[in-house]
Amino acid sequence: VLRNLSRLISQSMREVDFIGRYGGEEFVIILPETALDQAMLAAQRLCNHIANTKLDTEKGEIYITVSLGVATYDEEKPGLDNFLEYADQALYEAKQNGRNQARAFHPQKK
């Protein structure tokens, strides 16, 4: 499933985007020079693409969904750790609100 998911993500992103596995079943996707609203559109498209794609597994065909947290780099609190923390907070919100969706981190909600 993770290999199939990785393939779907790669197919959905631009060549300049960075995609990496962050742990267990978490991935990080970095969209350079992309505003938050455009990143949210990309995330929603990715959610829809994954949810509508049948995956072949050893146990047969399945459908999966993903929850995505979207964040922008904060110049006031620079650093990869802060950036990933913001994305993780948005991911947690997406999971709490029913999964199969993307949520954005908004600095004013800190």
C-alpha positions in Angstrom: 0.0 0.0 0.0 2.8 2.4 0.9 4.5 1.8 -2.5 1.3 2.4 -4.3 0.6 5.5 -2.3 4.1 6.8 -3.0 3.5 6.3 -6.8 0.2 8.1 -6.6 1.8 11.0 -4.8 4.7 11.2 -7.3 2.2 11.1 -10.2 0.3 14.0 -8.7 3.1 16.4 -7.9 5.4 18.6 -10.1 9.0 17.7 -10.8 10.2 20.5 -8.6 8.3 19.3 -5.6 10.1 17.2 -2.9 8.4 14.0 -1.7 9.8 12.0 1.2 8.7 9.4 3.7 8.8 11.0 7.1 8.0 7.9 9.2 5.8 4.9 9.4 3.0 5.9 7.1 3.7 9.7 7.0 5.0 11.6 4.0 6.3 15.1 3.6 5.6 17.0 0.4 7.4 20.3 -0.1 6.0 22.6 -2.8 8.6 25.3 -3.5 7.4 28.8 -4.2 3.7 27.8 -3.7 1.3 30.0 -1.7 -0.9 28.4 0.9 -4.1 28.6 -1.2 -2.4 26.9 -4.1 -0.9 24.3 -1.8 -4.4 23.6 -0.4 -5.7 23.1 -4.0 -2.9 20.6 -4.7 -3.6 18.8 -1.4 -7.4 18.5 -2.1 -6.6 17.2 -5.6 -4.2 14.7 -4.1 -6.9 13.6 -1.6 -9.4 13.1 -4.3 -7.0 11.3 -6.6 -6.0 8.8 -3.9 -9.6 8.2 -2.7 -10.7 7.5 -6.3 -7.9 5.1 -7.2 -8.2 1.4 -6.7 -5.0 -0.2 -5.4 -3.9 -3.7 -6.0 -2.6 -5.5 -2.9 -1.8 -9.1 -2.0 -5.3 -9.4 -0.5 -7.1 -7.9 -3.5 -8.2 -4.4 -4.6 -8.8 -1.7 -2.1 -9.4 2.0 -1.8 -7.6 4.2 0.7 -7.9 7.7 1.9 -5.3 10.2 3.3 -5.4 13.1 5.6 -3.1 16.0 4.8 -1.7 18.9 6.9 -0.6 22.0 4.9 1.6 24.7 6.2 3.8 27.5 4.9 7.2 28.4 6.1 7.0 31.1 8.8 9.8 33.7 8.6 9.1 34.8 12.2 9.8 31.2 13.4 12.1 29.8 10.8 13.4 26.3 10.9 12.4 22.9 9.6 11.2 21.8 13.0 8.7 24.6 13.3 7.5 24.1 9.7 6.9 20.3 10.3 5.2 21.1 13.6 2.7 23.4 11.8 2.0 20.8 9.2 1.5 18.2 11.9 -1.0 20.4 13.7 -2.9 20.8 10.5 -2.8 17.0 9.9 -4.1 16.4 13.4 -7.0 18.8 12.7 -7.8 16.9 9.4 -7.9 13.6 11.2 -10.1 15.0 13.9 -12.5 16.4 11.4 -13.3 13.1 9.6 -10.1 12.2 7.6 -9.8 12.1 3.8 -9.2 15.9 3.7 -6.6 18.5 3.9 -6.4 21.2 6.5 -4.1 24.3 6.6 -2.2 25.6 9.6 -3.0 29.3 10.2 -0.4 31.2 12.3 -3.2 33.3 13.9 -4.6 30.1 15.4 -1.3 29.4 17.4 
